[in-house]
Amino acid sequence: MDKFDTIETSDSSELYEHHRIIADKGQSLLRIDKFLYQKLDSISRSKIQAAAQAGNILVNEKPVRSNYKVKPDDIISIVLPHPPHELELIPEDIPINIVYEDDVLIVVNKEAGMVVHPGHGNYGGTLVNALAYHLKDNPLFSGGDTRPGLVHRIDKDTSGLLVIAKNEVCLSHLAKQFFERKTDRKYVALVWGSFDEDEGTIEGNIGRNIRDRLKMQVFPDGNEGKYAVTHYKVIKSLGYVSLIECKLETGRTHQIRVHLAYIGHPIFNDERYGGHEILKGTTFTKYKQFVNNCFKIIPRQALHAMTLGFTHPVTGENMFFSTELPDDMQTVVDKWEKYIEGREI
C-alpha cells in the first residue's frame, strides 16, 4: 500500500498544500497524473496536469511530466493550490485597485476592511466577489470555487498587495514560489515602543491560541505551532511608537501581528493583540486625547503589505510592485512626527 509519508497543508495565509507519497514496492507502472488522481481527494486530473506543467510534481526530487510512469518506491512530492470550498461565488460590482494585469495574473492593492474571500460570516463583499465580476468571462472564476486564483491572503483590516492567478498553470507556478519562499514581501507597521536595535529577527512557532481560537500565539519551545520567522527594520523612531518594515520568511496566520506582540511591540490599534490600548507615553489628558484621536483616524491595525515580488510564471521576468502607505496610516504617522517635534502635549 502506498505510504502518505507526510501531508503538509499550509496555514490559512498561504493557500496551497504539499503532499508527499511513497509508492508501494509492488506498484505497477502507471501514469503519474492517473496515480495522483486516484490518491488525492477532490483534485481534478486537469489540476494535476497543470501542476506538472508548472514543475510542481517531483519524483525522487526531480520534476516530471504528467505522462511519467510511477515505479515501486518512487518518492512523489506535489504542491497544489488549496482545494475548492463549496460556497456559491456571486460576482459583485465592487471597485478594486488594480496595480497590474496581464493575460495570466492580476495584482491588486486591497483596501483595509475588505475580506479576501468568502467564508463563514462573510459571504459577499469580498475581494474575490469583486474579481469574479471583473473576470466574469474567466473559467477559473466561474467554476464555483470561492478561492479562485489565490495562493496567499492578508487579513481583513490589513491593506496592501496581493497577486491572483487567472489560470490553473499560473496558479500552480505561484503556489510553488510561495511554498519555496521565493517571493519577496515587505510590510510596513506602526508599532508601540522604541527599539534598542535598528534591525532584528523574531523566531517562534505560531499556532492557535489555546484559550481564544480567534487569536494566534507564539510557542517558544517549538513543540507546538508552525515554524515562523519575521525580520524587521526600524524606519522611523517616533517617540512612543515606531514605524518599521517587516520581511516575512514564512507566512503564518497573523504572523507579523503575533510576533510583534510577543516581543512587546504590538501593532498600533491592533485590538486582537493589545495594540488598541495606550501602552507607552505620559499620563497627561492631552496625550491621551492625542492617541485616541489617532485611533479614530485608523480604526484598525496599522499594517500595510507594501511590496510584493515574484517571478512571472510565463515570461520568467522578475516582477516587483510597491505602494504608498494608505491615507489613514500616513496621516497617523504625520501626526506622531509633529508630536515628537513639538512635545507640546
N, C-alpha and C positions, 0 to 999 in steps of 0.2 A: 504494500500500500504506500502510495506517495506520502512524503512527510512534509507538512507545512512547518518548516523549521522555525520560522518567525513570521508573523504578520504584523507589520508596524503601520499603524494609521496615524497620520499627523494629527496634531491638535487642531482645534477649530479655526485658528487664524490662518492656517495654510491648508488649502483644500485639495490635497492629493493623498494617496495612500501607497504604501510599499508592501509587496508580498514577496516572500522567498520560499520556494518549493524545491524539495529534493526528490527527483524521480525515483521510483521504486527500482530495485535491482532486476525485477522481471518486466520492466517497461518495454512494450513493443514500439517500433518506430512509428511515430505519429507527428503530423504537422503541429508545430508549437501553438498556432492560433487555435486549432481544434482542442489540443491538450488543455490550454488555459481556459477556453470557453467551458470545458467540462468541469474544471476545478474551481472556478471563481463564480460566485453567485452574483446575479444581477448585472453582469458585464457582457455587453454585446460583442459579437465577433468583430464588428467594424471598429469598436473602441480598441480592441486588442491589436488589430491590424494597424490602426493609427499609432498606437504605442510603439509597435515595431518600426514603423516608418520614421518615427522621431528618435529612434535609437534607445528607447526606454526598456527594451527587453534584452536582458543579458543572460547568456548561458555560460557558466564557468568563467564569469567576469568579462565576457566578450559579447558585443552586440550582435544580434542575429536578425534575419528577416522572418516574416511570418510563415514562410514555407520550410523553415528549418525543421528537421526531424528529431524529436526528443529521443534521447538514448538513456539506457539504465544509468542511474547515479548522477545524471545531469543536475547541476545546481542552477536553478532558474530564478532570476530576480526581475520584477516588473514594477514600474512606477506608473500609476494610473490616476487620472483626475478622480475626485471624490464621486462615489456613486450617486445617481439622482435621488432627490427626495420627492415623495409623492404628494405634491400640493399643486393646485391649479395656478399657473402663472398667467396673470392678467396684464396685458400691455397697458401702460398708463402714460399719458402725455405730460410728463414731468420734466421741467428744464434740467439739463445736466451740463456741466462744464467740461467739454471735450478738449483735451490738450493736444491729442494726436490721434489720427485714424488712418488706416490703410485697409487693404483687402482682407487681411488676416487677423488684425488686432486693433484694439482701441484703448487709449489711455485717458482716464478721467481724473479730474480734481474734485473729490467728493466734499460736499459741504458738511459741516458738523450738524448733527441732528438727523441725518439720513441713515437708515439701516441699509446694509449692503444687499441682503437677500431676504425673501420671505421666510418666515418661520413662526414658531409659537408666539402669538400676541402681535405679530407684525406681518399680516397677510397682504398688505398693499402699501403703496407709497415708498417702496424701496428703490435702490439703485437698479436692481435687476428688473423691476417692473418698468422703469424708465427706459432701460436698454432694450427690453422686449418691444417697446413701441418704436424706438429709434431703429432697431434692426428687425422690424416685423417680417421682412422677406427672407431672413436668415434661418435656415433649418434648425440650427443649434438652439435658437431662441423660440422655437415653436414646437418643441418636442415634449413639453410637459415637465422638464427638469426645472427646479426652482433655483438652481445654482449654475446656469449655463455659462461656460467660458471662464469660470472663476478658479484661480489657483491660490489666491490669498484674499484677505479682507482686513478691514480696520474697524474699530469699534464705532458704534453709532455716533458718539459725541467727540470722536477724533476726526479731524479733517485731513484731506490730503490725497495723494496719488495712488491709483490702482490701475493695473493692466488687466484687460479682459480679452480672451481669445474669441475669434469668430468661427473657428472650425476645430474639428477634433485633433488634427495633426498639430496645429499651432498650440492647442491646449496641452497636448502631451509634451511638446517641446518645453513649454513654460513650466509645466509641473516638474519636469526633470531638473530645470535650472534652480527652482526653489528648493527642491529636495536636496540637491547637491550644494546648496548655499552659494550659488554662483551669481546671485543677484546683488545689487548694491542699493541698500535702502538706508536713508538717514531721516531721522525725526528731529524736530525742534520742540523743546518743552520748557515751560516756565515752572520752576520748582521752588519750594520753600528752602531757605537757608543758603549759606555760603559754603564753598568747598575749600578744604585745605590744599588740595592739589588740583591743577587745571585739567588734568586728564585722569581717567581711571577705568577699571573694568569691574563689572559686577557679575559674579558667578553664583549660581544657586538653583537647584532643581525647583521647578514650578509645577504645582498641582492644585487640584480643587481644595478650597478651604474646608477643613474638617467640621467647622461649626456653621459656616454660611456658604451654601452651594452657589451663590451668585458671585462669590469672590474667589480669587486665586491666592495662594500663599507660597512662600519660599520654604523648601525643606533643605536646610543647610547640610544635613548629614548625608544627603544623596540617596537615601533608602526609598524615598517616595518621589512622585512627580517625574517630570521630564527635564533633562539637562538643558540649561539655558544660560546664555552669555550675552551681556549688553555692555558695549563700550560707550563712554561718554566723554565729552569735552566741553569745558565752560566757554561760552561765547561772550557773555557779559555778566559781571557781578553787579547786582542792583540792590545792595544793602541787605535787606531781609529776604530777598528772593534772588534767583539766578536764572539766566537764560542759558540753556545747554543744548548741545547736539548729541543725539544718541544714534549709535550704529548697531544694528541687530546682527548678531552672528547666528542666532536661532530665531524662531518665530512662534513663541508660545502665546497662548491666550493671555491678554493683559500684561505681556512681558515687561514693557517699559514701566508701566504704572506700578506693578507689584515690586519690581526690582528697586525702583527709586524709593518707594515707601519703606522697603526693607532696610535701606541704608540711611533712613532718616530724612529723606528729601522728597516727600510726596509732591505730586504734581499739583500746581495751584488750582484750587477749586475742584479737585477730584473727590467727589463726595464718597465714592465707594472705598477709597483708600485713605481717607482722613485729611485730604488737602483742602477741604471746604471750611476748616477751622483756621483761626488766626494763630499760627504756630510759632511765628517769630515776630519780634518788634517790641513796641512800647505798650504801656497801658493807657496812654492818653486817649481821650474820647475822639479827638480829631483824627488820630491814626486809625482807630477802629472804623470810623466813618469812611476814611480813605480806602481801606481794604474792602469794606462791604460794598462801596461803590464799584471797585474793581470786579468783585464777584458778580455784580449785576451786569456789568459790561460783557463779561464772558461767563455765562451761566453753565459752564461745562468744564471738563478737564482741559487745561491749556496745553494741548498736544497736537502737533501737525506733522503729517507724513510729507516732508518737504522735497525729498529727492527719490528718484527711482531709476535704476539702471539694470539693463538686461541685454542679452544677445538676441537680435531679431531672428525668429525661427526660420524664416525663408532666406533672407539676404545674408545672414551671418554678421550684420553690422552691429556695432556696439551702440545701443540706444541709451540716451540719458536725458532725463527730464527733471526740471526743477521749478518750484513755485515760490511765490512770495508768501509771507505769513498772512493768514486771513485777517480781515479788518478788526475783528473783536480782539484777537490776540495781540496784534500790533498796537492797538490803542492802549491796552493794559501795559504793555512793555514801555510805551512812551510815557505813560503816567508814572511808572516807577522810576524811569530815568529823571523825570522832572522832580520827583520827590527826593531822590538822593542828592540832586544838585542843590536843592534849597534847604532840605531838612527843616522845613517850616512847621511841619505837622507834629 
